[in-house]
Amino acid sequence: MSTTFCSKPTPRQAMEWVKETGNGQRRLLFSESAEARLKQRHIARRQVLEALRHGLVSEPLHADARGDWRCSVSWFHAGARLTVGVVFKSGDGGDLSVVATLVEG
């Protein structure tokens, strides 16, 4: 289970984490609902990674009820807008994981 962050990450730091995840430098997990939406909407994981690498923040960084920080990142792929909701989770060993929770067209 995740632990809460000591202080709020800066928007710049959050975008750095998102870009690192898109480049494969950080761990990326998909929620079950995101997996189902990917399949339902015929969206490839490559498209999600591209959105994380090149996307812009469409929903600002904010804390959720569990103490995790989240934001949304959007990018256009083949003329269609792709929005990926990301949650930053801090693990027991201090490792940061990025969880794709929502994938919208």
Long-range contacts (C-beta under 8 A, 24 or more apart in sequence): 2-66, 2-67, 2-68, 2-89, 2-90, 2-91, 3-67, 3-90, 3-91, 3-92, 4-66, 4-67, 4-68, 4-90, 5-67, 5-68, 5-69, 5-88, 5-90, 8-61, 8-63, 8-69, 9-61, 9-69, 9-88, 11-57, 11-60, 11-61, 11-71, 14-61, 14-69, 14-71, 14-88, 15-57, 17-88, 17-96, 17-98, 18-52, 18-55, 18-71, 18-73, 18-86, 18-98, 19-52, 19-53, 21-52, 21-86, 21-98, 22-49, 22-50, 22-51, 22-52, 22-53, 22-54, 23-53, 24-49, 26-96, 26-97, 26-98, 27-95, 27-96, 27-97, 27-98, 28-52, 28-97, 28-98, 28-99, 28-100, 29-97, 29-98, 29-99, 29-100, 30-99, 30-100, 31-99, 31-100, 31-101, 31-102, 33-101, 33-102, 34-100, 34-101, 34-102, 34-103, 37-102, 37-103, 37-104, 38-103, 41-103, 41-105, 43-82, 43-103, 43-105, 47-77, 47-82, 48-82, 48-84, 48-100, 48-103, 50-75, 50-77, 51-75, 51-77, 51-82, 51-83, 51-84, 52-84, 52-86, 52-98, 55-82, 55-84, 58-83, 59-85, 70-101, 72-102, 80-105, 81-105
